Each structure stands twice: as C-alpha cells, then as structure tokens.
Amino acid sequence: MSMALSYEELRKCWVKGFRNGNVRRLSRLQRALYRACLVYARKVGRIVNEFLVGRLKPIMETLTTTFRARALRAGLERLCAILSDSICRWAPQVRIWAREKSYVLWLGLMELNSPRVFI
C-alpha cells in the first residue's frame, strides 16, 4: 500500500504552518523541499514517491504541531524523567498528579519556558 500526498493536503499543512508560525521552525532546505513538492503536486496532482513522502511527513508534522501539543510532549518527557527517579518514594502525591492532564501540561509549559543553560 503506497502513501500518496495530494496538493490539497500539502497546501492545507503549509497554510496552517504559515498561520501558526511553524514555517519559521523549518530549515531553509526543508522549506525549499516542501515548496518544490507543493509546486510539483500542483502540476501533477499528487506525490506517490515513497522516499519523498517519507521526507515530507515529518515536515508536515512540524508545520501542523500546535504549542499545546509541544507542551504536552515536553511534559510527558519531563514526567518520565521524574517517575524514573526516586521522587515517588518520598513524594507519593506525584503519582496521583501524573494522571492529570493539566499537571502534564503545566510540566511541559515549565519545560518549554525555562531558560536554557549551557553546561
């Protein structure tokens, strides 16, 4: 089963990424590849090359990702780090908090908004 991307799908992701500012997150090479594929798909109709589709899927994911989704992903990573440590032994309340989506979101927001320290 081959995966194909139509011009409409590519255009929808590009517009959404442009509106939410995620186009800035792409490198120049990724942006150029996406724009070239957009033009090609407009002329031909769809992209069926598996290699090209494989390159475009992560770019499309980057374009359509919202800030909330990035915060939840960062919160889950931080929560895994917390639960793997021995914090739950001396703070059992953390296990209860870990079940709440709002706590995971809060952890993610703290992770995304914390200043980066170079070590």
C-alpha positions in Angstrom: 0.0 0.0 0.0 1.7 3.2 -1.1 1.0 6.5 0.6 0.3 9.5 -1.7 0.1 13.2 -0.8 -2.3 15.4 -2.8 -1.8 19.1 -3.5 -4.7 19.9 -1.2 -3.1 18.1 1.8 0.2 19.8 1.2 -1.4 23.2 0.8 -3.5 22.8 3.9 -0.5 22.0 6.1 1.5 24.8 4.6 -1.2 27.4 5.3 -1.7 26.1 8.8 2.0 26.2 9.5 2.3 29.7 8.0 -0.6 30.9 10.2 0.7 29.4 13.4 4.3 30.4 12.7 5.8 26.9 12.4 7.2 27.7 9.0 10.0 29.5 10.9 10.9 26.3 12.6 11.8 24.6 9.3 15.4 24.8 7.9 15.9 26.5 4.6 16.4 23.1 3.0 13.2 21.7 4.4 11.3 24.8 3.3 12.7 24.6 -0.2 11.9 20.9 -0.5 8.3 21.5 0.7 7.8 24.4 -1.6 9.2 22.4 -4.6 6.9 19.5 -3.7 4.0 21.8 -3.5 4.6 23.1 -7.0 5.2 19.6 -8.3 1.9 18.3 -6.7 0.0 21.3 -8.2 1.2 20.4 -11.7 0.9 16.6 -11.4 -1.9 16.2 -8.9 -0.2 14.1 -6.1 3.1 12.8 -4.9 3.4 9.0 -4.8 7.2 8.5 -4.4 7.7 6.8 -1.0 11.1 8.4 -0.4 9.7 11.9 -1.0 6.6 11.2 1.1 8.8 9.9 3.9 10.7 13.2 3.8 7.5 15.3 3.7 5.7 13.6 6.6 8.0 14.9 9.4 7.9 18.4 7.8 4.1 18.3 7.7 4.0 17.2 11.3 6.3 20.1 12.3 4.0 22.5 10.4 0.8 21.4 12.0 2.0 20.9 15.5 0.4 23.4 18.0 2.0 24.9 21.0 -0.2 22.8 23.3 0.9 19.6 21.6 4.6 20.6 22.0 3.9 21.4 25.7 2.2 18.0 26.3 5.1 16.2 24.6 7.6 18.1 26.7 5.5 17.4 29.8 5.4 13.7 29.1 9.2 13.6 28.7 9.7 15.5 31.9 7.2 13.3 33.7 9.0 10.1 32.6 12.3 11.6 33.9 10.6 12.4 37.3 9.0 9.0 37.6 12.2 7.2 36.7 14.0 9.0 39.6 13.2 8.0 43.2 11.0 11.0 43.8 7.9 8.9 44.1 9.3 7.2 47.2 9.4 10.4 49.2 6.6 12.2 47.4 3.8 9.7 46.6 1.5 12.5 45.6 3.4 12.8 42.3 1.9 9.5 41.1 -1.6 11.0 41.5 -0.6 14.2 39.8 0.8 12.2 36.9 -2.6 11.0 36.0 -3.9 14.6 35.5 -3.6 16.1 32.0 -3.4 19.6 33.5 -0.3 18.7 35.5 1.4 17.2 32.4 0.6 20.4 30.5 2.0 22.5 33.4 5.2 20.5 33.4 5.5 21.0 29.6 4.9 24.7 29.9 7.6 25.0 32.6 10.0 22.9 30.4 9.4 25.0 27.3 9.6 28.3 29.1 12.6 27.6 31.2 15.8 29.3 30.2 18.4 27.1 28.5 21.6 26.8 30.5 24.7 25.8 28.6 26.9 23.4 30.5 
